Amino acid sequence: MNRIVETKGAPAPIGPYSQAVCSGGFVFVSGQIPMDPETGLVAEGGIEVQTRRVLQNISAILDAAGSGLAKVVKTTVYLANLDDFPAFNNVYGEYFGETRPARATVQVARLPKEALVEIEVIATA
């Protein structure tokens, strides 16, 4: 049976979807943009600031699901500008260190709320 994950530690969904769903021993976290969960506003600043906010949101969702960043097995990263990749990668590396989940990174034409980055993850429960 699927279990919906909700936490006030991450922004509420801006559409008809869940922050995450637990199913079959995995946690599927919906794409997260750099919204502050308290204000609902996108974090102001460059790619580093926005990446940190996204990963903080993801961490809160995973914690609420009984998982954590160390249990992430796959990420998909959407960047508004692939030129931001080196700076993004530095921050991403701070959060994942040696766990190094599988990852895909793509540049997209546009992200919700004009965010610079969106990340979705799959983790073990």
DRENVO-403989 format. One record per residue (C-alpha): x, y, z; residue in three letters; chain. Coordinates in nm, 2 decimals, m for minus. Last residue first. Layout:
DRENVO-403989
px; py; pz; code; unit
X; Y; Z; ALA; A
...
***
This chain:
DRENVO-403989
px; py; pz; code; unit
1.28; 0.36; 0.30; ALA; A
1.51; 0.34; 0.01; THR; A
1.55; 0.67; m0.18; ALA; A
1.42; 0.81; m0.52; ILE; A
1.49; 1.17; m0.58; VAL; A
1.36; 1.48; m0.76; GLU; A
1.56; 1.80; m0.80; ILE; A
1.46; 2.14; m0.94; GLU; A
1.71; 2.42; m1.01; VAL; A
1.72; 2.79; m1.13; LEU; A
1.36; 2.86; m1.02; ALA; A
1.15; 3.08; m1.24; GLU; A
0.84; 3.01; m1.03; LYS; A
0.82; 2.66; m1.20; PRO; A
1.11; 2.57; m1.42; LEU; A
1.19; 2.68; m1.78; ARG; A
1.37; 2.57; m2.09; ALA; A
1.53; 2.27; m1.93; VAL; A
1.90; 2.17; m1.89; GLN; A
1.95; 1.81; m1.78; VAL; A
2.12; 1.62; m1.50; THR; A
2.08; 1.25; m1.45; ALA; A
2.20; 1.09; m1.13; ARG; A
2.30; 0.76; m0.96; ALA; A
2.36; 0.82; m0.59; PRO; A
2.70; 0.93; m0.47; ARG; A
2.71; 0.81; m0.11; THR; A
3.06; 0.96; m0.08; GLU; A
2.95; 1.32; m0.02; GLY; A
2.58; 1.36; m0.08; PHE; A
2.51; 1.70; 0.08; TYR; A
2.84; 1.87; 0.01; GLU; A
2.86; 1.71; m0.33; GLY; A
2.53; 1.88; m0.43; TYR; A
2.69; 2.22; m0.33; VAL; A
2.99; 2.17; m0.55; ASN; A
2.78; 2.02; m0.84; ASN; A
2.55; 2.33; m0.85; PHE; A
2.86; 2.56; m0.89; ALA; A
2.99; 2.34; m1.17; PRO; A
2.65; 2.29; m1.34; PHE; A
2.55; 2.66; m1.35; ASP; A
2.65; 2.68; m1.72; ASP; A
2.37; 2.42; m1.77; LEU; A
2.12; 2.69; m1.72; ASN; A
1.76; 2.63; m1.60; ALA; A
1.88; 2.31; m1.43; LEU; A
1.68; 2.00; m1.38; TYR; A
1.83; 1.73; m1.17; VAL; A
1.71; 1.37; m1.15; THR; A
1.83; 1.18; m0.84; THR; A
1.87; 0.81; m0.78; LYS; A
1.97; 0.58; m0.48; VAL; A
1.91; 0.82; m0.19; VAL; A
1.95; 0.64; 0.14; LYS; A
2.23; 0.87; 0.27; ALA; A
1.99; 1.16; 0.21; LEU; A
1.74; 1.03; 0.46; GLY; A
1.46; 0.78; 0.52; SER; A
1.18; 0.76; 0.78; GLY; A
0.93; 0.94; 0.54; ALA; A
0.94; 1.26; 0.75; ALA; A
1.32; 1.25; 0.73; ASP; A
1.30; 1.21; 0.35; LEU; A
1.07; 1.51; 0.33; ILE; A
1.30; 1.72; 0.54; ALA; A
1.61; 1.62; 0.34; SER; A
1.43; 1.71; 0.02; ILE; A
1.36; 2.06; 0.15; ASN; A
1.71; 2.11; 0.27; GLN; A
1.83; 1.98; m0.07; LEU; A
1.62; 2.24; m0.25; VAL; A
1.73; 2.52; m0.02; ARG; A
2.10; 2.43; m0.07; ARG; A
2.05; 2.42; m0.45; THR; A
1.89; 2.77; m0.45; GLN; A
2.17; 2.93; m0.25; VAL; A
2.43; 2.77; m0.47; GLU; A
2.25; 2.85; m0.79; ILE; A
2.22; 3.22; m0.72; GLY; A
2.03; 3.41; m0.47; GLY; A
1.67; 3.46; m0.34; GLU; A
1.50; 3.15; m0.22; ALA; A
1.17; 3.10; m0.40; VAL; A
0.88; 3.22; m0.18; LEU; A
0.63; 3.00; 0.00; GLY; A
0.71; 3.19; 0.32; THR; A
0.76; 2.91; 0.58; GLU; A
0.85; 2.63; 0.34; PRO; A
1.11; 2.84; 0.16; ASP; A
1.08; 2.74; m0.21; MET; A
1.40; 2.62; m0.39; PRO; A
1.22; 2.38; m0.63; ILE; A
1.15; 2.02; m0.53; GLN; A
1.06; 1.75; m0.78; GLY; A
0.85; 1.48; m0.61; SER; A
1.02; 1.25; m0.37; VAL; A
0.97; 0.87; m0.43; PHE; A
1.05; 0.68; m0.12; VAL; A
1.12; 0.31; m0.17; PHE; A
1.04; m0.01; 0.01; GLY; A
0.75; m0.10; m0.23; GLY; A
0.58; 0.24; m0.20; SER; A
0.64; 0.56; 0.00; CYS; A
0.50; 0.87; m0.18; VAL; A
0.65; 1.21; m0.16; ALA; A
0.56; 1.58; m0.15; GLN; A
0.23; 1.48; m0.29; SER; A
0.07; 1.60; m0.62; TYR; A
m0.22; 1.82; m0.73; PRO; A
m0.03; 2.14; m0.76; GLY; A
0.19; 2.39; m0.57; ILE; A
0.29; 2.12; m0.32; PRO; A
0.34; 2.25; 0.03; ALA; A
0.70; 2.36; 0.09; PRO; A
0.92; 2.15; 0.31; ALA; A
0.96; 2.12; 0.69; GLY; A
0.58; 2.13; 0.72; LYS; A
0.58; 1.76; 0.63; THR; A
0.37; 1.53; 0.41; GLU; A
0.44; 1.18; 0.30; VAL; A
0.17; 0.97; 0.13; ILE; A
0.18; 0.60; 0.20; ARG; A
0.12; 0.35; m0.08; ASN; A
0.00; 0.00; 0.00; MET; A
***
